Amino acid sequence: MYAWTNLIIFIAQTLDSLLTLYLYVVIISALMTWIEPNPYNPIVRFIYSITEPVFDWFRGHLPVILGGIDFSPLIVIIAIQAVQRVSSQASCTRWSLPTHEPGRKSARIRHPLDARRPR
């Protein structure tokens, strides 16, 4: 059971790290639309190649409002944060791991041998 718990925690933390990295790439991509960088730059092409498919999917499912302002980066950021919150809570709740609640001290994870150790 301990190995499965560690595996679930590892997967949740890896997913969280990848989503955080993608969040930063989305923010950089949104900021790049204001400065219009060289489209032949390999870094710019890479950033657009990993963000535009997701943006296009959201653009296809969102109505055009407010004079054609593109809200797809904002929706992607909100979706990433929602997935991070759900995966974090699901992994902690499902495996009985302590979660951090504001205003409450976090639970101390006890080692099985703590009862035998002198304080």
C-alpha positions in Angstrom: 0.0 0.0 0.0 2.9 2.4 0.8 4.4 1.9 -2.7 1.1 2.7 -4.4 0.7 5.8 -2.3 4.1 7.0 -3.3 3.4 6.2 -6.9 0.1 8.3 -6.8 1.9 11.1 -5.0 4.7 11.0 -7.7 2.2 11.1 -10.5 0.2 14.0 -9.0 3.4 16.0 -8.3 4.7 15.4 -11.9 1.3 16.4 -13.3 1.4 19.5 -11.2 4.9 20.4 -12.3 4.1 19.9 -16.0 0.9 21.9 -15.8 2.8 24.7 -14.0 5.4 24.7 -16.8 2.7 24.8 -19.4 1.0 27.7 -17.5 4.2 29.7 -17.9 4.4 28.9 -21.6 0.8 30.0 -22.0 1.5 33.3 -20.3 4.7 33.9 -22.4 2.6 33.1 -25.5 0.0 35.6 -24.6 2.6 38.3 -23.9 4.3 37.6 -27.2 1.1 38.6 -29.1 1.7 42.2 -27.8 5.2 42.5 -29.1 5.0 40.5 -32.4 8.3 38.7 -32.3 10.1 37.3 -35.4 7.9 34.3 -36.4 11.0 32.5 -37.8 12.7 32.4 -34.4 12.9 28.7 -33.3 11.9 29.6 -29.7 8.8 31.5 -30.9 7.9 28.7 -33.3 8.2 26.1 -30.5 6.0 28.1 -28.1 3.4 28.7 -30.7 3.5 25.0 -31.7 2.7 23.8 -28.2 0.1 26.5 -27.3 -1.8 27.2 -30.6 -3.5 23.7 -30.8 -5.0 24.2 -27.3 -5.9 27.8 -28.0 -7.5 26.8 -31.3 -9.6 24.2 -29.5 -10.9 26.7 -27.1 -11.5 29.3 -29.8 -13.6 26.8 -31.7 -15.8 26.3 -28.6 -16.1 29.9 -27.3 -18.4 32.5 -28.9 -16.8 35.6 -30.2 -17.7 38.5 -27.9 -16.5 41.9 -27.0 -15.2 42.9 -30.5 -13.1 39.8 -31.1 -10.9 39.9 -28.0 -9.2 36.5 -27.7 -10.0 35.0 -24.3 -8.5 31.6 -25.0 -5.3 32.1 -23.0 -7.3 33.2 -20.0 -9.6 30.2 -20.3 -6.6 27.9 -20.7 -5.0 29.4 -17.5 -8.2 28.9 -15.6 -8.5 25.3 -16.8 -4.9 24.5 -15.9 -5.5 25.8 -12.4 -8.7 23.9 -12.0 -7.0 20.6 -13.1 -4.2 21.3 -10.7 -6.6 21.9 -7.8 -8.7 18.8 -8.6 -5.7 16.5 -9.0 -4.1 17.8 -5.8 -7.3 17.4 -3.8 -8.1 14.0 -5.3 -4.7 12.5 -4.6 -4.7 13.8 -1.0 -8.3 12.8 -0.3 -8.2 9.4 -1.9 -5.0 8.3 -0.2 -5.8 9.9 3.2 -2.9 12.3 2.9 -3.0 15.5 5.0 -4.1 18.6 3.1 -3.2 22.2 4.0 -6.2 24.2 5.2 -5.8 27.9 5.8 -5.8 28.8 9.4 -5.0 25.2 10.5 -1.7 23.7 11.3 -0.8 20.9 8.8 -1.0 17.4 10.2 2.3 15.7 11.0 2.9 12.5 9.2 3.8 10.0 11.9 6.5 7.4 11.2 5.5 3.8 12.3 8.4 3.7 14.8 7.5 7.1 16.4 5.7 5.3 19.3 9.0 3.6 20.3 11.2 6.6 20.0 11.9 8.6 23.2 11.0 12.3 23.0 
